[in-house]
Every structure is written in C-alpha cells, then in structure tokens.
Amino acid sequence: MAVDLSQIVKAYDVRGVVPDQWDESLAELFGAAFVQVTEATAIVVGHDMRPSSPGLSAAFARGAAARGADVTLIGLCSTDQLYFASGRLGLPGAMFTASHNPAQYNGIKMCRAGAAPVGQDSGLAEIRTLVGQWAQQGAPAPVARPGTMTERDTLDEYAAHLLSLVDLGSMRPLKVVVDAGNGMGGHTVPTVFKALPVTLVPMYFELDGTFPNHEANPLDPANIVDLQARVRAEGADLGVAFDGDADRCFVVDERGEGVSPSAITALVAARELAKHPGGTVIHNLITSWSVPEVVRENGGAPVRTRVGHSFIKEEMARTGAIFGGEHSAHYYFRDFWNADTGMLAALHVLAALGSQEGPLSRLVAQYDRYTGSGEINSTVADQAGRTAAVKEAFAARDGVAVDELDGLTVTTADWWFNLRPSNTEPLLRLNVEARDEATMAKVRDEVLALVRV
C-alpha cells in the first residue's frame, strides 16, 4: 500500500482508517520500530473490540518478536488496563484502539515501561522515521533469536489495584447506570464493580466496534442522551459513560444533568489531597477556575499546563504531582503510574457520593462555581490571523492579562477565554468561563464575531 505516515502519526499516537491508510503489514513495521527505539527486551500488547484490532495487534506483536522482544499478550482490555500492565510488569506497552473515533479507524497508543508516554518528542518521531524507511526499503531481517509470545489475563489484577486505591468501606448502596457505548467499559466494569454495594444498570455493554447505538464519545452531548433518560427512568443515584477504550469517563447526576469534568477534577483533587496533604495537582489551562481554587482551599499546590496528555504526564513526573485533570475527562493519578484512568475517577465519585447522604447534584455544586461555554469549534482558514485579531481587540483593555502558553488566553477578574488552534484540522477552539451566564455569553459572542468573519 502507498504509505503517508503524516496522515496517521499524530502528536501522541498512531491513528487512521483501516485498511485505507494503514494495515497489518504496516502494524508489523510499527512493532519492529517500537522495539528498536525503546530498546525493549520485552513488551506488553493489548487491544480493544474493533473488528481490525486483533489482526493489527497480532501483526505488531510479530514485528516486535522478530526484533527479539518477548511479547506478553493481554488481549481485550481498556487503555488504562494496558497502562496498568505496563506499570505492574515494568514493560513498554502498545494499545490498539482509536478511542472514540468511528469504526473504520484504528490506532496505537504506545508507552515506555511504567506507562511513561511515547509522543513526538519521546520516541514517536523516531518510530515514524524507521517505519517510513522500512516501508520503502523492506523490513530488516529478523534477529537470530526471536522473542516469545505469552498470553496473560490482567483484568482481575487491574480491578484489585484500582479498588486498593479508594476507600470504599463506608459507602452506602447506590444505583448506578453505566453506558459503555459498546466499548471496553463493557469488559472492565462488571469485574471492577462486582465487589461494590452497587446496583448496576448496564447499557450497551456488548463489545461491538461498529458502535451500533451511538458514538463512544461521551463529551458530545448527543451521545449521553440515552444515559440521561435511563438515569431518570431508573431513579438512579448517578450515571457514568465511558468512551470507546474506557480511559475517559463522564458523569451524570441523579437529575440526568451532566457534571462538568472540571467539577470532577476538583472533587477528586480534594480527595487525593486528603490522602496526600500539601500535594501538587496538575490542571490544563481550560479547566475551570474552580479547580485551582479547590486545590488551594485543600492545602494543595495547583500547576497549570498545556492541553494534552503528554504535557500533563510530563508535569506530573517533573513535579511529583499526586493528580491531574483535563476538561476532556482525562484523569491522571500518581498511584497509577501518572497515567489516565477513567475507572479510578469513577470510583472516587462513587466513594464520595456513597460516604454521605445527599444527592450528587448537591455534592458537586461546591465544585461547580462558574459558567462555562464548553468547547466551541470554528472552521478557520487563517488560524494565526484570526487569533492575532482577537488578541489585538482585547490586549489593550484595562484589567486584561494575556498569555500564550497554549493558544491565546485572555483573563480578567470576572471572565477568561482561551482560543487555540487544532493540531490536525483547520479549526480554532474557544472556551469561555465567567462568573455569570450573561457575561459568559457576551464574551463568547464577541470572540466568535472576530473569529468567524
């Protein structure tokens, strides 16, 4: 096949349409390159429920073994289950998934031993170069002694580790609706939840990588409509939705209303700080003002970073942070090798709710203090030019602070917004937050008028 790696090797992972953009022959080259770049003598490989995942992951494993690495195959798993295996076994790992993307996509999330990220600046660029060379010239000859392949089931170990990190002993019985979106939550939730005082109402737990019910992306409001309705119909205490590879979770309260990931970040941060007083908590620059406020109120030190898991993980390693959260419902834990796990965040929410008598809406209200726009995308041909126009319009005003850590952030005493370009599409992404709805709407509309000319 003709290979255009620029279309499939992204900032943090490999992702593209199968077989149009990549296939098993290319996956085999990625396996060989991964071993060469990481200098691994052994690796762990897992995959999600997409129709192409078993074949792609097996090809990757063949390529890795041909370079001399022993391969532990953990089969069907969530992405955070692969991170667990990488951390527990001390091995570099590869997870075959395209997360929330449609069925025809697949990809590879790679990590070094201990779930340390592999991104453009930490090995992915070198892997891409090798794969490109070998795709043109042919793969290198296998080493004299190829690696072995061993199968291992890590699901029970993964569940036990997560449950050991949260005090669930005083939890009252709860009724919980979980929408797995036909993704890997349907594989992990039954094992993790079976020891809890929970009446589980499962939705779309059948593993089906064609996603027959809805896209497995709970941040799109259209994809949690079924969950919201079911929570209300069941009179449940809360609902939880996982994305396709179950590394992110989204929470719905007892009224069927979505709970902001920033509020979940603040709630979990407060709980982690109770265990680790004075700890550092990482948050990206488009989480709510409430996150650093709650961290400080609980004796912690908030650290602001760029959007993206590689930046969060780098800052967590650099600062020794105990926890990190993003607006996209990724939650990172020091006790989980600094990796993201939606399941552990969900357990924290269950423990927090179950240890008191009030409803979830009342519990999270203390962490949801401001009005946000959510992320608004605008298709823009000249991203830099439109951003410069917005900066010019706001920068000279009294009481305005501007920074460009990640796109353009403009802050006043009563509101802030961030405008940043997409890395992969001709889009500008806008997030606005203010102390009240009217102010938020005014700022939002003013910025969009400048962006969408």
N, C-alpha and C positions, 0 to 999 in steps of 0.2 A: 504494500500500500504506500501511497505518497504520504510522507510524514511532514507535518508542520507543527513542530513542538511548541512554537509560540502560541498556538491556539489552545493547547491543553495544559502546559506547565504554568500554573498560576503563582501568586506570591507565596502561598503556604502549602499548596498541594498540587496534584495532577487531577484534571477533571475535563471530560469531554464526551462526545457522543460515540457510542459503540454500535457498529464497527466502523462508522464513517471516519472518525478522527483518530481512533486507536483501537487495537485489538490484542489478542493473546500473544502474538509474536512480539509486539511492542512491550507488553507487560513482562515478557521474559527478559527483554533487554533491561527494563527498569529494575528487575530483581538482581541481575548481574551488576548493574551500575551501583545500586544501593549498597551491596556488599563491598564493592571496591572502594567507594567513597567513605563509608563508615568503618572500613577495615574490620568488619564483624566476622567472628568465627562461628556465631550462632545468631539466629533471629527468630522472631515470632510473627506469624501472619494470621489475620482473621478477615472475615468478610460479612457483608450484610445480605439481605434477602433478594437483591436484584437478580433477575434471570442471568445476567452476564457475570455476576460476582464469583461463583465457584470456579468457572473456567479461567477468568483473569487471575484470581489469587493463586490457583494451581500453577499457572504459567510463570508468575512472579517467583513462586517457590522453586520451580525448576531452574530458573535463571540464577537464583541465589545459591542453590545447591551445586550448580555447575561451577561456581566460583569458590567452592569449598566450605560454604557455611552450612551448619546443621540447622534445619528448619523445624520449629515447633508450630504445628498447625492447630489453631484453636477453633476453626470452623466458624459457624454462625455466631456473631457477637455484636454488641453495640460498640461504638467507638471508644467509650470510656472503659469498656471491658478489655479492649485491646491495650489501652493505656495502663490499666491495672496489670495485665500480664507482662507488659514491658517493664513496669516498675517492680513487680514482685519477683520476676525471673531475672531482672537485670540485663535485658536484651533489647537491642534495637527492634523496632516493630513496623509493620505495614498493615494498614486497614483499608480494605476495598469497599468504598462507599462513595456515593455522590450526595450524601446528606439529604437535603430537601429538594434536590433537582428532580426533574421528571424522569420517567422510567428509562428512557433511551440513553441517559447519561450514566457514567460510572467514573470512579476516580480512585486515587491512592492518597491517604494521609499517612505520612511517614514520621517516625520519631527515632531518636537515638535511645540508648539504654536509659532506664529511669524516666521514660516518656518525655525526654527533652526534645523540643520541637526541631524539625527539619524544614527550613524555609529557604528563600533565595540566598540569604546571607549565611546560612548554616548547613550548606551541603546540596540544596536543591539545584542551584545553578550548575554545580559540577556534575550532578547526576544527569541533568538535561544535556550537557555537552557530550558526555560519554554516550548516552543513548542516541544522540544525533549522529555521532561518528559511526557507531556500530550499525545503525540503520542503513547508512550509506555503504559501509565497507564490509559488513558482516560481523557477527559476534565473535569475541575472542574464543580460542579453543578452550574446552573445559580443562580444569586443573586435573592433575594426576589422581588426586583423591577427592572425589566429590563429597559433598555433605550428605548427611542422613535426613530423613523426614520422619517426624514423630507426631502423632495426634495426641491432643490433651484437652480435656474439658475443664474450663476455668470458671464456669458460671457460679458454682456453689462457693468457691473461694472468693470470687468478686463480691457476691452478696454478703458473705460473712465480714469481709473487710469494711464495706460501707456501713453495715449495721454496727460495727465496733466503734465507729467514729461519731455516732449520735446517741445521746441518752434518750432512749425511748421507753424507759421503765415506768414513768409516771403518766403515760399517755392514755387518755380516755378513748373509748371506742369511737371510731369515725366511719362515716360512709363516704367513700371516695370513688368518683368516676374518673377513669383513665382512658384517654383516647390515644392509642398507639399509632394511629394513622397507617395501619398495615405495615409499620416499620418495626425496628428491633426492640422497641418497648414491649411489644407483644411477647418477646423472648425473655427479657430480663425482669419485667415487673412481677410476674407470678412467683418467681423464686425469691426476689427481694422482699415482697410484701407478705409472703405466707406466714412469717413469724410475728406479724404485727396485729394489733387489735383493730383490724380494718375490715369493713365490708366492702369488697372490691366490686365495682360495676365496670366490666371491661367493654370497651368499644374498639372495634376494628383491630383485634389482636391477631388476626390471621396474617401470617407473614406473606406479603404479596407485593413484590417490587414493581407491579404495574399500577399500584395505588388506585384501586377501583372506587374508593369512596371520596377521597379528596387528597390534594397535595399534602405531603408530610412536612408542611412548613407552618407551625402554629403562630408565627408572628404576623401572618396575613390573616386579618380578621375573618375572611371568608372561610378559613379552614378550622375555626373553632366554633362555628355556629351550631354544629351538631352537639358538641360538648356542652355548650351553654344551655341548650334546650334540655339536654339529658340531666344536667345538674338540677335544673329547676323541677323537671318532671319527677325525679327521684327524691327530691328533698334532701339532696346530699350536702355534706359539710363543705366540700370543695371539689373542683375538677382539676386534673392535670393532663396536659397534652405534651407529647414528645415529638421531636422531629424524626426524620427517617432513620438516622443512625443513633438516635436516642442519647446524643450528648448534650442536647438542649431541652429544657422543659419550660412550659408556660403554664401559669396558674390562673384558675377561675374561682371566684369566691362563691359563697352559698346563694347569692342572688343571680349567678350566671354572668357576673361582670368580670372582665379581665383585670388581673392585678399587674401593675407595671413591673417589668423586670428590675427597674431601679428600686422599687419598694422591696422586692425580694432580696436584692443585693444588700439593702440596708438592714433588713431583718436578719439575714444570715450573718452579716458582719457583726451585728450586736451579739449574736450567739457565739460566734467564734472568738470575739474579744472577751467574753465571759470566761472562756476556756484558756485564752492566751492574753492576759492583761497587758495593755501597752503595745500590742502588736500593730504591724503595718497592714493596711488594706489598700489594694490597688483598684482604681476605677478608671474607665476610659472617659474622655472629655465630653461625651454626650450623655452620660448618666446624669440623673437629676442632682440638683443642689442638695437634696435631702441626704444623699449618700455620704459625702464628706462631713455634713453636719452630724449625722448619727454616729459616724466613726469617732469624731471628736468628743461628742457627748458621752461615749462609752469608753473614753480614755485611750483611743487608738490614734494612729497617725495615717491620714489619708494621703495617697500618692496618685496624682493624675497622669494618665498616659494616653498615647495614641490609640485609635481604634484598631483592633486586630489581635488575634490570639498570640501571635509571636511576640508582639510588644508587651502584652500582659505577662506572658511567661518569662520574658527576659527581665522585666522589672521585678517580678516575684523572686526570681533567682538572685538578682542583684541586691534587693533589699531584705530578703528573708521574710517576705510578706506571708501572713497567715491565710489570706483570702483575696480573691479578686473577682470583680463582676463587670459585665458589659450590658449595654442596653439591649443586645440581641439575645439575651437569656443564656449566655455562656457564663458559667460559674466555676472558678478555679480554686483549688484547695492545696495548701502546703502539705496536708496529711494525705493527699492523693497525688504526690509527685509533681505538684504545681500544675497538674493537668485539669481540664474541664470535665465536669460530670454533672449532668442534669439530674441524675438519680440522687446524688448526695444532697443537692439543693432541695429536691422534693422531700427527702427525709427530714431535713431541717424544718421545712414548712409544716409537715405533719407533727413533728415533735413540739414545735412552738404552739400550734393550734391545740393539740391534744393535751397540753400541760395547763390549759386554762379553760374557762367555761364559755367565754364569749365567742361570737361568730368570727369568721376570717375577715370579713369586711371591717369589723371594729379593730381587730388586731393590726391589720396593715395600714389603717388610717393614720397611725402615728408615724409611718414611714413614707407616706404619700402626701407631701405637703404643698406641692406646686402644680401648675397646669402646664402640660406639655403638648406639643403639636403631633408627636410621633414623627417618624422619618418621612419626608416628602421628597419624592424624586422628580426632577425636571430634566427633560432631554434638551441638551445644550450643545451646539456645535463648538463654541469657543468658551470652554470652561474657564480658562485663565482670564479672559477678557471680562466675562460676566462677574467673576469673583472680584476682580480689580474694581469694577464699577460699584459693587456693593461696599467694598472697603472704603472707597472714596466718599460714598454717600454717608457713612456712619462715623468714620475715624475722627473727624474734626469736631464732633459734638462734645459738649461738656459732659463730664462724668462717664465717658466711654473708655473702656480698656480693650485693646486689640491684641490678639496673639495668633501665631501661625504655626503652632505645634503640629496640627493636623488639619489642613484646610485653613479656613478663616473663622476664628471665634471672636465674637463681639459681646462684651459684658458690661452691664450697668448694675445699679443697686436693685433694680426691680425686674430685670429680664436678662436673658442671654440667648444668643443663637450661634450655631455652628453651621458653616457651609463648606462642604468638602467634595472633591471630585471622586467619582468611582474609578477604581483602578482598571476596570475591564470594559466599561461601557461609557458612551458619551452623556453621562448624567452628572448633575450636581445634586447632592443630598443635603436637605435642610432639616435641622432640628431646632426648635424654639421652646424655651421654657420661661414662664413668668409667674408672678405672684397671684394673678387672677386671669380668668378666661378672656376678658375684653382686651387686656394688654397683650396677651399672647397672640390673639387674633390680629391685632393692629400691627405688631412687629412682623408676624408671619406674612401678612398680605403686602406689607411694604417691601420686604425682601423678595418675595416672589414676583412682584411687579418689576423689579430690577433684573431678576434672573430671566424671566420669560418675556423678553422684549421681541 
